[in-house]
């Protein structure tokens, strides 16, 4: 059922349900922070399909999560990752989050930040302000690679910033009702890091829809 079809009591109940499961995921994030990792060796950085983490159209996208709570770092305000977008004019999904900085390593493309488009190439850096819709487009034939530092989604200090995907970019995925029902039987402590992060992102998205 869409949010538009819920009355105020049902909206409140839905929000409570999502928050309950979100708190379970966040408790596991905090537990993993206790590993207190301090270093990632270059040889240990691994690429994975971006669709393992983000519920959007990610064809031709690879992601390497580097420093983030679900990986055992006691970090609260930002995360670090590398992203590769395949060649041939592939677009990135439009989304919002907190403040972000991108450093471009390979390829060429453009950042679409609100109503502005900026061309980027290796050595450039771009700043994406909090809560601004944005996306990345590879305008060349070769893969485009960048490293990003951005405010951890759902972090409400120092800048309140929810996590939202553009509805047009979302792939077909199970309903929030189905996800909540599945979570009843899942133990966050048993999840691999990609699943833990992905479920947190989905719950954050649904909370953003309610807000």
N, C-alpha and C positions, 0 to 999 in steps of 0.2 A: 504494500500500500504506500502511495506517495505521501509526503509530508502534508501536502495540501488537503488530503482527505482525512486528516486527524483533527479531532476537536481538542480544546486546550488541555483537558485531563489526559487524553491519549498522548499528546505531545510531551507533557510532563513525565508520564510513565515511560515513554520511549527514551527521553533524555536520561532518566534515572537508570534505566536498563543499560544504556551505552556507557554511562559514567561508571557503573559497577564493574563492567568488564574492562573498561579502560584503566581503572585503578588496579585491577589484577595484573594487567600488562605492565603498568608503570612500576608496580612493586618488584616485578622481575627485572625491569631495567635497573632499578636501584640495587638489587642483589648483584647483578652483573657488574655494576660500577665498582663493587667491592673487590673485584679482581685487581684493580689499581694498575692496569697496564700503562706503560709509559712510552713504548717504542713499537713502531712497525718497520720491519726491515723491507727494503724494496722488493726482495725476492718473495716476500710473503703476501704482497698485494695481489689479489685474485680478481679477475673479471668474472661477472655473472650476467645473465640476462636481466635487463632492467625490469622486465615484467615480473620477476620473482618478488620485487619489493613494491613496485608501483602498479596500481590497478588501472593503468591507462594504456593507450595504444603505444607500444614501445618497440615496434618492428624495426630492427636495425640498430637498436640501442644496447650498449653494454655499460655496466656500472661496476665500480670497484669501491666498496665502502672501506674507508681507511681508519678514521678515528670517530667513534660513535659509542654511545653507552651500551648498546646491545653487544658490542664487541669487547667489552670489559674495561673501557676507559671511564674514569670518574670525571666525566665532563657533563656539564649541564646547559651551557648556553649556546654552543655551536657544534657542528659536526663537519668532517672533512671527507670528500669523496672525489673520485675521478669518473668522468663520463665520456663515453665514445659514441658519437652519432655517425652512422654509416654514410657513405658518399651517395651522391645522386639527388641532392635537394631534399633530404629527409628532415621533417620538422620534429621538434620536441613538443611534448604535451604542454598546453597552457595551464598555469597553476599559480597559486600565491603561497607565500610563507613569510618568515621574518627576513631581516636584512641578509644580503648575500653578496659575496665577492667571487668572481670567476676569473681564473688565470688560464689563458688559452695556450696550449702546448703544440698542437698540430692542426693542420687543415685551415680552412677559412669558412666564414659564415656570417650570420648576423644575429644579434639579440633584438628581440621585439619586446620592448619594455613600455607597457601601457600604449600610448599612441606614438611612440618613437621607435625608430629602427636604427641600430648602429652596426656598422661593419666591424668585424673583429678578425684578427689573424694572430699567429704565434707571437707571444711577448706582450700582447695587450691584456689589460684587466678591465672588467666591467663591474659596476656596482648596481645591484638591484635593490631598491628600497622595499621596506616591509609592506605587505598587503597590496602589492601592485601586481596585476596580471602580467605574466611574461612567459616567453618561450624562446628556444634556440633553434635556428635553422642552419643546416649545413648546405651552403650554396655551391660547394665544390664537388668534385668526383671522388676525392680521397676522404677517408675517415677524419672527422673533426674530434679532437680530444681537448678537454679542459679539466682543471681541478677546481673544486668549489669549496668555499667555506661559508656555511650558512647557519643561521639561528635554528636550533633544533625545533622542528614542528611541534606546536603545542606548548612552547616555552612562553610564559606570560611576563617574564622580566628579561631585559629592561623594556622591551616593546611588546605589548600584547599582540599576538599574531596567531590567528587560527590557520588551519591547513585546508585548502580547498583546491579541487580539480575542476576545470571547466567541464560542464556536463557533456559537451560534444566530444570530449577526448576520452571519456570513460568507456572502457570495453564492456561487453556484456558480462555481468558478474552476478553472483548470487545476491539475493535480497538481504537487507539488513536483518530482517526477521530470521532468515535462514542462518546468517552468520552468528547472531546472538544465540540461537538454539544450539549451534555447533559449539560455541564457546562454553556452554554449560558443562560440556564433557571434556574440555581441553585444559591441560595444565601448562601455564606459560613457562614454567621451569623446564618443561620437556621440549619446548620448541627450539628449532635451530634459529640462528640469529636473523636470517632473512624472513622467516615466518613471523617471528616476534615483531620485527619492525613493520612488516606489511600489515599485520592485524592492527597494530597501533595506528598506522596511517589511515586505515579504513575507518576506524572508530572516530579518529579526529575529523575526518571528512564528514561523517554523519553528524557529529556534534556541530560542525560548521553549518551544515544544511539547516539544522534546527535553530541555530542562532540567527 
